[in-house]
Amino acid sequence: MGSAGRGGRRGVDRGAHGANSAQEAHEEAHAVLDAPLGAGDTPLGIDDTPAATDGVNGTPGARRGANAPPDPPPPGAHSTLGTYRRVVALTGAALPVVSFLARLPTATIQFGSVLLVARTSGSLGTAGLVGGALAVGQVVCGPLVGRLADRHGQRTVVLVFSFANALAIAALVTGALTHLAPAPLALLGALAGASVPLIGPLARARVVALARGTGTGDRTVSTALSFESTLDEISFVLGPALVGLAAVLAHPAYALGAAALLVAACGTGFALHPTATAVSSARTARKRAHVNAAHPRIALPALPRAALSAAPRIPRSVHALRAALALQGAMFGACQAGITALTERLGAADQAGLVYAAMGVMSAVAGLSMAAVPARVGLRARWRAATAAALVLSLPLLWTDSLWGLYAVVTVLGVAYAPHLITVFGLTERAVPPARLAEAMAFATSAIVGGQALAVAVTGRLAESYGPGAAFAVGSAVAALACAISLTARPTTYAETEKTLHARVHTKTETEDDSHARVTQENTPS
């Protein structure tokens, strides 16, 4: 057989080998998602450099390859308390306090704007319009804030948006107190939502970067996400409670004024904290690559190829995770509408906030307890268990008709919320390129907010027309959809995406080389 024939056969064999490599990568990634979360096991990294480097901050040892030996765990690292100590040691004691205070305004302005406008205008319709505009602004612009943070670094972006948000909240309060018309007041609400600095998602991205940068395992990353989700839960319980207290004792404007001051002061503290530099921007990554190319002796830590791209691709499997979060937000909203309607029917409307707070407290406790889940339980198993629990525990709401029964059922239901959030955030962290982690976390938060806002609008009307059972029924139906997604979706990992892409590029390159050799052979005179 001639050389051209041999070249064609080699191209076919290599193409088959490339396809097998892609299939092996796909199977390996799903094994990773179902694998135990060991203390030092970080099988997700793509080791593009001799020293395994982190895709976020270039620190050696982070996101190591699957064959890298795990670091020996320090004493007490396997205990729940020991794991939380490691998380706090990564950030320092000050950062969780500052980030918690900085995210309180986000939990305050949604409910506070509705109370403020309702009191100053005397119209619940106008109040709902402003609250809806605020939610839409946050949903639309949230991913943009995350992308800007990925490209330019958290410090500059958080500083700009913190001060912009403080000014927007102050403008909204001023417009409400001066009885501005509904349309411009809604515009101010949209600006207040669009300028939210999204401290929660950026804090998640930062603590994950710190954990990956020190080479700690997936257990520490999971615990860090549990800790951040607990801070979110507490803020979303405490924020509305403080607004309600201010409304009773004085005026909602005082709560929003305090929120403006808090986001300016603590947002600045979060931005200027030394850990802000742990998350390298895409621009920094490209500069680092340029310096390495121009001055090889400097030998700055190199970053993987994905970090050098302005916008590396996010795998399609992330859409299922975002849909699950949007459905969880919708379940939040449906339960909120149902709780409000049922407490009003029972003549205890002032108890609605306390009932919802009880669910939030239980959710926060469950979130903290996630660090104690056995390491042999993988993320996909946790996801399915959380969605199944939410579905089963929501069903008793359909037959609840007493205040104390409502307290009991809703409190138990809170057990499923934070574990689901933490698990989906963990799956998202594994799936997306490190260079777009902040954007992915911001998009996930926007999905929750958007789902909740839409559900409140729809189920609120259903509850008015057909009673609280209708709103609770929507909540259970949404929970069933979320459970179906967790059972059918197959979330990939960033490792799978990279390996599949490398296999395809390798196969294409070799096929083109063989084709070129075959053409050259045919055109060569004998």
C-alpha positions as CSV (number, residue, x, y, z in Angstrom):
1,M,0.0,0.0,0.0
2,G,1.3,3.5,-0.9
3,S,2.2,6.2,1.6
4,A,-1.0,8.1,0.8
5,G,-3.1,5.1,1.8
6,R,-1.1,4.6,5.0
7,G,-1.5,8.3,5.8
8,G,-5.3,8.1,5.3
9,R,-5.5,5.1,7.5
10,R,-3.5,6.8,10.2
11,G,-5.9,9.8,10.0
12,V,-8.9,7.5,10.6
13,D,-7.1,5.7,13.5
14,R,-6.2,9.0,15.1
15,G,-9.7,10.4,14.7
16,A,-11.0,7.3,16.5
17,H,-8.5,7.7,19.2
18,G,-9.5,11.4,19.6
19,A,-13.2,10.4,19.9
20,N,-12.3,7.8,22.5
21,S,-10.4,10.4,24.4
22,A,-13.4,12.7,24.5
23,Q,-15.7,9.8,25.6
24,E,-13.2,8.9,28.3
25,A,-13.1,12.5,29.5
26,H,-16.9,12.6,29.6
27,E,-17.1,9.4,31.7
28,E,-14.3,10.6,34.0
29,A,-16.0,13.9,34.7
30,H,-19.2,12.2,35.8
31,A,-17.2,9.9,38.0
32,V,-15.7,13.0,39.6
33,L,-19.2,14.5,40.3
34,D,-20.3,11.3,42.0
35,A,-17.0,10.8,43.8
36,P,-16.4,11.4,47.5
37,L,-15.3,14.9,48.5
38,G,-11.9,14.1,50.2
39,A,-9.9,16.5,52.3
40,G,-7.2,16.8,49.7
41,D,-8.8,15.5,46.6
42,T,-9.0,18.1,43.8
43,P,-9.5,16.2,40.6
44,L,-10.8,19.1,38.6
45,G,-7.6,20.9,37.5
46,I,-6.2,21.1,34.0
47,D,-2.4,21.1,34.5
48,D,-1.2,23.1,31.5
49,T,2.1,24.0,33.1
50,P,4.9,22.1,34.7
51,A,3.9,23.3,38.1
52,A,0.2,22.8,38.5
53,T,-1.2,26.3,38.7
54,D,-4.5,27.7,39.6
55,G,-6.8,29.1,36.9
56,V,-7.8,32.0,39.2
57,N,-4.7,33.3,40.9
58,G,-1.8,31.3,39.5
59,T,-0.8,29.8,42.9
60,P,1.0,26.5,42.5
61,G,-0.9,23.5,43.7
62,A,-4.4,24.7,43.1
63,R,-6.9,22.7,41.0
64,R,-4.3,20.0,40.6
65,G,-4.5,17.0,38.3
66,A,-6.3,13.8,39.2
67,N,-3.0,12.0,39.8
68,A,-1.5,14.6,42.2
69,P,-1.0,13.2,45.7
70,P,-3.2,14.9,48.3
71,D,-1.7,17.0,51.0
72,P,-1.7,15.5,54.5
73,P,-4.6,17.0,56.4
74,P,-3.8,19.0,59.6
75,P,-5.0,17.7,62.9
76,G,-8.7,18.1,63.3
77,A,-9.2,18.9,59.6
78,H,-11.8,16.2,59.1
79,S,-14.0,17.5,61.8
80,T,-16.8,19.9,60.9
81,L,-15.4,22.6,63.3
82,G,-11.9,22.0,62.0
83,T,-13.0,22.5,58.4
84,Y,-14.7,25.8,59.3
85,R,-11.6,27.0,61.1
86,R,-9.6,26.3,57.9
87,V,-12.1,28.4,55.9
88,V,-11.9,31.3,58.3
89,A,-8.1,31.0,58.3
90,L,-8.1,31.5,54.6
91,T,-10.0,34.7,54.7
92,G,-9.2,36.1,58.1
93,A,-11.8,36.9,60.7
94,A,-12.5,40.4,59.4
95,L,-13.7,39.4,55.9
96,P,-16.8,37.4,56.8
97,V,-17.9,40.2,59.1
98,V,-17.4,42.9,56.5
99,S,-19.0,40.8,53.7
100,F,-22.0,40.0,55.9
101,L,-22.6,43.7,56.7
102,A,-22.0,44.6,53.0
103,R,-24.6,42.2,51.8
104,L,-27.3,43.3,54.3
105,P,-28.4,46.2,52.1
106,T,-29.2,43.9,49.3
107,A,-31.6,42.0,51.6
108,T,-33.0,45.3,52.9
109,I,-33.8,47.4,49.8
110,Q,-36.2,44.9,48.2
111,F,-38.6,44.8,51.1
112,G,-37.8,48.3,52.3
113,S,-38.6,49.9,48.9
114,V,-42.0,48.4,48.9
115,L,-42.8,49.5,52.4
116,L,-41.4,53.0,51.8
117,V,-43.3,53.6,48.6
118,A,-46.5,52.1,50.0
119,R,-46.3,54.5,52.9
120,T,-45.4,57.7,51.0
121,S,-47.7,57.1,48.0
122,G,-50.5,55.2,49.7
123,S,-50.6,52.9,46.6
124,L,-49.7,49.2,46.8
125,G,-49.7,49.1,43.0
126,T,-47.0,51.8,42.9
127,A,-45.1,50.0,45.6
128,G,-45.2,46.7,43.7
129,L,-44.1,48.5,40.5
130,V,-41.0,49.9,42.2
131,G,-40.2,46.6,43.9
132,G,-40.5,44.8,40.6
133,A,-38.3,47.3,38.8
134,L,-35.7,46.9,41.5
135,A,-35.7,43.1,41.1
136,V,-35.5,43.4,37.3
137,G,-32.6,45.7,37.5
138,Q,-30.7,43.3,39.7
139,V,-31.5,40.2,37.6
140,V,-30.5,41.9,34.3
141,C,-27.3,43.6,35.5
142,G,-26.1,41.0,38.1
143,P,-24.2,38.9,35.5
144,L,-22.7,42.0,34.1
145,V,-21.2,42.9,37.5
146,G,-19.7,39.4,37.8
147,R,-18.2,39.6,34.3
148,L,-16.7,43.0,35.0
149,A,-15.2,41.6,38.2
150,D,-13.7,38.7,36.3
151,R,-12.2,41.0,33.7
152,H,-11.0,43.9,35.8
153,G,-10.7,42.5,39.3
154,Q,-13.1,42.7,42.2
155,R,-11.5,45.8,43.9
156,T,-12.3,48.4,41.3
157,V,-15.7,46.9,40.4
158,V,-16.9,46.6,44.0
159,L,-15.8,50.1,44.8
160,V,-17.6,51.7,41.8
161,F,-20.8,49.7,42.3
162,S,-20.9,50.2,46.1
163,F,-20.9,54.0,45.8
164,A,-23.3,53.9,42.8
165,N,-25.7,51.7,44.8
166,A,-25.5,54.1,47.8
167,L,-26.3,57.0,45.6
168,A,-29.2,55.1,43.9
169,I,-30.7,54.1,47.2
170,A,-30.5,57.7,48.5
171,A,-32.1,58.9,45.3
172,L,-34.9,56.4,45.7
173,V,-35.6,57.5,49.2
174,T,-35.6,61.1,48.2
175,G,-37.9,60.5,45.3
176,A,-40.4,58.6,47.5
177,L,-40.3,61.3,50.2
178,T,-40.9,64.0,47.6
179,H,-43.8,62.0,46.1
180,L,-42.3,61.5,42.7
181,A,-44.5,60.2,40.0
182,P,-44.7,56.3,39.6
183,A,-42.7,56.1,36.4
184,P,-39.5,58.0,37.5
185,L,-39.8,56.3,40.9
186,A,-39.8,52.9,39.2
187,L,-36.7,54.1,37.2
188,L,-34.9,54.9,40.4
189,G,-35.9,51.5,41.7
190,A,-34.4,49.9,38.6
191,L,-31.2,51.8,39.1
192,A,-31.0,50.8,42.7
193,G,-31.3,47.1,41.7
194,A,-28.9,47.4,38.7
195,S,-26.1,48.9,40.9
196,V,-26.2,46.2,43.6
197,P,-22.5,45.2,44.1
198,L,-23.4,41.6,44.6
199,I,-21.1,41.0,47.6
200,G,-22.5,37.5,48.1
201,P,-21.5,36.0,44.7
202,L,-18.2,37.8,44.7
203,A,-17.4,36.6,48.2
204,R,-18.1,33.1,47.0
205,A,-15.7,33.5,44.1
206,R,-13.1,35.0,46.4
207,V,-13.1,32.3,49.0
208,V,-13.1,29.6,46.3
209,A,-10.0,31.3,44.8
210,L,-8.3,31.4,48.2
211,A,-9.1,27.7,48.8
212,R,-8.0,26.6,45.4
213,G,-4.9,28.8,45.6
214,T,-3.7,27.1,48.7
215,G,-4.2,23.6,47.3
216,T,-7.0,22.6,49.7
217,G,-9.4,20.0,48.8
218,D,-13.0,20.0,47.6
219,R,-14.2,19.4,51.2
220,T,-12.8,22.8,52.2
221,V,-14.4,24.5,49.1
222,S,-17.7,22.9,49.9
223,T,-17.5,24.1,53.5
224,A,-16.6,27.6,52.3
225,L,-19.7,27.6,50.0
226,S,-21.8,26.4,53.0
227,F,-20.5,29.2,55.1
228,E,-21.2,31.8,52.5
229,S,-24.7,30.5,51.9
230,T,-25.3,30.6,55.6
231,L,-24.3,34.3,55.7
232,D,-26.8,34.9,52.8
233,E,-29.6,33.2,54.7
234,I,-28.9,35.2,57.9
235,S,-28.8,38.4,55.9
236,F,-32.1,37.7,54.2
237,V,-33.7,37.0,57.5
238,L,-32.2,39.9,59.4
239,G,-32.6,42.5,56.6
240,P,-36.4,42.5,56.3
241,A,-36.7,42.2,60.1
242,L,-34.7,45.4,60.5
243,V,-36.8,47.1,57.9
244,G,-40.0,46.0,59.6
245,L,-38.7,47.2,63.0
246,A,-37.8,50.6,61.5
247,A,-41.2,50.9,59.9
248,V,-42.9,50.2,63.2
249,L,-40.8,52.4,65.4
250,A,-40.2,55.3,62.9
251,H,-40.2,55.2,59.1
252,P,-38.9,52.8,56.4
253,A,-36.8,55.7,55.0
254,Y,-34.5,55.3,58.0
255,A,-33.8,51.6,57.2
256,L,-33.0,52.5,53.5
257,G,-30.8,55.4,54.6
258,A,-28.9,53.0,56.8
259,A,-28.6,50.6,53.9
260,A,-27.1,53.3,51.7
261,L,-24.4,54.1,54.4
262,L,-23.7,50.4,55.0
263,V,-23.2,49.5,51.4
264,A,-20.8,52.5,50.9
265,A,-18.8,51.8,54.0
266,C,-18.7,48.0,54.1
267,G,-18.6,47.6,50.3
268,T,-15.5,49.7,50.4
269,G,-14.1,47.5,53.2
270,F,-14.8,44.4,51.2
271,A,-13.2,45.9,48.1
272,L,-10.0,47.1,49.9
273,H,-9.5,43.9,51.9
274,P,-6.2,42.3,51.0
275,T,-7.9,39.1,49.8
276,A,-9.4,41.1,46.8
277,T,-6.2,40.4,44.9
278,A,-6.7,36.6,45.3
279,V,-9.0,36.7,42.3
280,S,-6.9,37.7,39.2
281,S,-8.7,39.5,36.4
282,A,-8.4,38.3,32.8
283,R,-6.4,41.4,32.1
284,T,-3.9,40.5,34.8
285,A,-3.6,37.0,33.4
286,R,-2.8,38.2,29.9
287,K,-0.2,40.7,31.3
288,R,1.4,37.8,33.2
289,A,1.6,35.7,30.0
290,H,3.1,38.7,28.1
291,V,5.8,39.2,30.8
292,N,6.7,35.5,30.7
293,A,7.0,35.6,27.0
294,A,9.1,38.7,26.9
295,H,11.2,37.9,30.0
296,P,11.5,34.1,30.5
297,R,13.9,34.5,33.4
298,I,11.3,36.3,35.5
299,A,9.2,33.1,35.6
300,L,5.9,34.4,36.9
301,P,3.4,31.7,37.7
302,A,1.7,30.9,34.4
303,L,-2.1,30.5,34.0
304,P,-4.0,28.0,32.0
305,R,-5.1,29.0,28.5
306,A,-8.7,29.6,29.6
307,A,-7.5,32.3,32.0
308,L,-5.8,34.1,29.1
309,S,-9.0,34.4,27.1
310,A,-11.3,37.4,27.8
311,A,-14.4,35.2,27.8
312,P,-13.7,31.4,27.9
313,R,-16.8,29.4,27.1
314,I,-19.1,28.2,29.8
315,P,-20.4,24.7,29.2
316,R,-24.1,24.2,28.3
317,S,-24.6,21.9,31.3
318,V,-24.5,25.0,33.5
319,H,-28.0,26.0,32.1
320,A,-29.6,23.1,34.0
321,L,-28.0,24.3,37.2
322,R,-29.2,27.9,36.6
323,A,-32.7,26.6,35.9
324,A,-32.7,24.7,39.2
325,L,-31.8,27.8,41.0
326,A,-34.5,29.8,39.3
327,L,-37.0,27.1,40.3
328,Q,-35.8,27.3,43.9
329,G,-36.3,31.1,43.8
330,A,-39.8,30.4,42.4
331,M,-40.4,28.1,45.3
332,F,-39.3,30.8,47.7
333,G,-41.7,33.3,46.1
334,A,-44.6,30.8,46.1
335,C,-44.1,30.0,49.7
336,Q,-43.8,33.7,50.6
337,A,-47.1,34.5,48.8
338,G,-48.8,31.5,50.4
339,I,-47.5,32.3,53.9
340,T,-48.7,35.9,53.6
341,A,-52.2,34.8,52.4
342,L,-52.6,32.2,55.1
343,T,-51.6,34.4,58.0
344,E,-54.0,37.1,56.7
345,R,-56.8,34.6,56.6
346,L,-56.0,33.5,60.1
347,G,-56.0,37.1,61.3
348,A,-52.3,37.1,62.1
349,A,-50.8,39.1,59.2
350,D,-48.1,40.4,61.4
351,Q,-46.8,36.8,61.9
352,A,-45.9,36.3,58.2
353,G,-42.4,37.8,58.5
354,L,-41.7,35.6,61.6
355,V,-42.9,32.5,59.9
356,Y,-40.6,33.2,56.9
357,A,-37.8,34.0,59.3
358,A,-38.2,30.6,61.0
359,M,-37.7,28.9,57.7
360,G,-34.6,31.0,57.0
361,V,-33.1,30.2,60.4
362,M,-33.6,26.5,59.9
363,S,-32.1,26.8,56.4
364,A,-29.0,28.5,57.8
365,V,-28.6,25.8,60.4
366,A,-28.9,23.1,57.7
367,G,-26.4,25.0,55.6
368,L,-23.8,25.0,58.4
369,S,-24.4,21.3,58.9
370,M,-23.5,20.5,55.3
371,A,-19.9,20.3,56.3
372,A,-20.7,17.2,58.4
373,V,-22.2,15.3,55.4
374,P,-20.1,12.1,54.9
375,A,-17.4,12.6,52.2
376,R,-18.6,9.5,50.4
377,V,-21.8,11.4,49.3
378,G,-21.0,13.1,46.0
379,L,-22.4,16.4,44.8
380,R,-24.9,14.8,42.3
381,A,-26.3,12.6,45.1
382,R,-26.6,15.6,47.4
383,W,-28.4,17.6,44.6
384,R,-31.0,14.8,44.1
385,A,-31.5,14.3,47.8
386,A,-32.0,18.1,48.4
387,T,-34.6,18.5,45.6
388,A,-36.4,15.3,46.7
389,A,-36.6,16.6,50.3
390,A,-37.9,20.0,49.1
391,L,-40.7,18.3,47.2
392,V,-41.7,15.9,49.9
393,L,-41.5,18.5,52.7
394,S,-43.6,21.1,50.7
395,L,-46.6,18.8,50.3
396,P,-48.0,19.2,53.9
397,L,-48.4,22.9,53.1
398,L,-51.4,22.0,50.9
399,W,-53.3,20.9,54.0
400,T,-52.0,23.3,56.6
401,D,-54.7,25.6,58.0
402,S,-53.4,26.7,61.4
403,L,-50.7,29.1,62.5
404,W,-48.8,26.7,64.6
405,G,-49.0,24.1,61.9
406,L,-47.7,26.6,59.4
407,Y,-44.8,27.4,61.7
408,A,-44.0,23.7,62.0
409,V,-44.2,22.7,58.4
410,V,-42.3,25.8,57.1
411,T,-39.6,25.4,59.6
412,V,-39.0,21.8,58.6
413,L,-39.1,22.8,55.0
414,G,-36.2,25.1,55.5
415,V,-34.0,22.0,56.0
416,A,-34.0,21.5,52.2
417,Y,-33.3,25.0,51.0
418,A,-29.6,25.8,51.9
419,P,-28.3,22.3,51.1
420,H,-29.8,22.7,47.6
421,L,-28.2,26.1,47.1
422,I,-24.8,25.0,48.4
423,T,-24.8,21.9,46.3
424,V,-25.7,23.7,43.1
425,F,-23.2,26.4,43.8
426,G,-20.6,23.7,44.2
427,L,-21.6,22.0,40.9
428,T,-21.4,25.5,39.2
429,E,-17.9,26.1,40.6
430,R,-16.7,22.8,39.2
431,A,-18.3,23.4,35.8
432,V,-17.3,26.9,34.8
433,P,-13.8,28.2,33.8
434,P,-12.1,29.8,36.7
435,A,-11.8,33.0,34.7
436,R,-15.6,33.4,34.7
437,L,-16.4,32.2,38.2
438,A,-17.6,35.5,39.5
439,E,-19.9,35.9,36.5
440,A,-21.3,32.4,37.0
441,M,-22.0,33.0,40.7
442,A,-23.6,36.4,39.9
443,F,-25.8,34.7,37.2
444,A,-26.8,32.0,39.7
445,T,-27.9,34.7,42.2
446,S,-29.8,36.6,39.5
447,A,-31.6,33.3,38.6
448,I,-32.8,33.0,42.2
449,V,-33.9,36.6,42.4
450,G,-35.7,36.4,39.1
451,G,-37.5,33.2,39.9
452,Q,-38.6,34.6,43.2
453,A,-39.8,37.9,41.8
454,L,-41.8,36.2,39.1
455,A,-43.4,33.7,41.4
456,V,-44.4,36.3,43.9
457,A,-46.2,38.3,41.2
458,V,-48.0,35.2,39.8
459,T,-48.8,33.3,43.0
460,G,-49.8,36.5,44.9
461,R,-52.7,36.9,42.5
462,L,-53.5,33.2,42.7
463,A,-53.6,33.3,46.5
464,E,-56.0,36.3,46.4
465,S,-58.3,34.5,44.0
466,Y,-58.1,30.9,45.1
467,G,-56.6,31.0,48.6
468,P,-53.2,30.2,50.0
469,G,-53.4,26.5,48.9
470,A,-53.1,27.6,45.3
471,A,-49.7,29.4,46.0
472,F,-48.5,26.4,47.9
473,A,-49.5,24.1,45.1
474,V,-47.4,26.1,42.7
475,G,-44.5,25.8,45.1
476,S,-44.8,22.0,45.2
477,A,-45.1,21.8,41.4
478,V,-42.0,23.9,41.0
479,A,-40.2,21.7,43.5
480,A,-41.2,18.7,41.4
481,L,-39.7,20.3,38.3
482,A,-36.4,21.0,40.2
483,C,-36.3,17.4,41.3
484,A,-36.9,16.2,37.7
485,I,-33.9,18.4,36.6
486,S,-31.7,16.9,39.2
487,L,-32.6,13.4,38.2
488,T,-32.1,13.9,34.5
489,A,-29.4,16.6,34.1
490,R,-25.8,15.5,33.8
491,P,-23.7,18.4,34.9
492,T,-20.2,18.4,33.4
493,T,-16.9,19.6,34.9
494,Y,-14.5,22.1,33.6
495,A,-12.0,19.3,33.3
496,E,-14.3,17.4,31.0
497,T,-14.8,20.5,28.8
498,E,-11.1,21.1,28.5
499,K,-10.2,17.5,27.8
500,T,-12.9,17.1,25.2
501,L,-11.8,20.3,23.5
502,H,-8.2,19.2,23.5
503,A,-9.1,15.8,22.1
504,R,-11.1,17.5,19.2
505,V,-8.3,19.9,18.4
506,H,-5.7,17.2,18.5
507,T,-7.7,15.0,16.2
508,K,-8.4,17.9,13.8
509,T,-4.7,18.9,13.7
510,E,-3.5,15.3,13.0
511,T,-6.2,14.8,10.3
512,E,-5.2,18.1,8.6
513,D,-1.5,17.1,8.7
514,D,-2.3,13.7,7.2
515,S,-4.4,15.3,4.5
516,H,-1.5,17.7,3.7
517,A,0.9,14.8,3.6
518,R,-1.4,12.9,1.2
519,V,-1.8,15.8,-1.1
520,T,2.0,16.4,-1.1
521,Q,2.6,12.7,-1.9
522,E,0.1,12.8,-4.8
523,N,1.7,15.9,-6.3
524,T,5.3,14.7,-6.0
525,P,6.6,13.4,-9.3
526,S,7.6,9.7,-9.2
